[in-house]
Amino acid sequence: MSSTFRYNLLRSVKPYTPFVPQLSKSLLRVLIQVSVHFIETKKSSSEVLSLAINKLTNAGHKVPSNFCELFTMVFLTMQIYLRYPKGAVKHHELRNCLLDDLNFTEEYVDDICKVLINHRDVLCNNFSATKMDRSKMSQFQWRINISLSLNSVQINRPTIVLHFKLQNKEFRTLELPLSMFQQVRYNIALLLNELQSMQSRALY
């Protein structure tokens, strides 16, 4: 197995494993479907999430409180796997990572592996194409939303609002709870640190 696959999976996906108990088989299958749909189309993540929520509610399933985190967990798992060359990550090694590191059940692992292994070529082609076609950000703004309680000056659940202007002139707005924003900050800091380390290495 590529020496970096498990490392990247642990670094990016492991923080979401506390939400695994909220998964059900029907929910996981919807999350896999919309993750594939996101890879195959140019739709924004908000459109894809709305599609997933509609699928669940129309089928009579309850939408869990950490639905966005669960979608992120499934999508990142698929995304990380598809970044590696075919054959770099063996089937049994992928299964072991999902079982031991991400705490998925055997049943859930079977569903994820079935899609990734059996449809890898199509997913890889679509993933590469849509990654190139997606509009890039041209402007970025942010603000902090703070609500104060009526009885005392106390901050209640601040959220971070991010505004993106894309090169195709469209706008996107994303609101994050503080905990998720801290996770984003951590991942960006980690990425910058790794880039700095790569730049400081001598090239032979």
Secondary structure, 3 states (H helix, E strand, C coil): CCCCHHHHHHHHHHHHHHHHHHCCHHHHHHHHHHHHHHHHCCCCHHHHHHHHHHHHHHCCCCCCCCHHHHHHHHHHHHHHHHCCCCCCCCHHHHHHHHHHHCCCCHHHHHHHHHHHHHCHHHHHHHHHHHHHHCCCEEEEEEEEEEEECCCCCCEEEEEEEEEEEECCCCEEEEEEEHHHHHHHHHHHHHHHHHHHHHHHCCCC
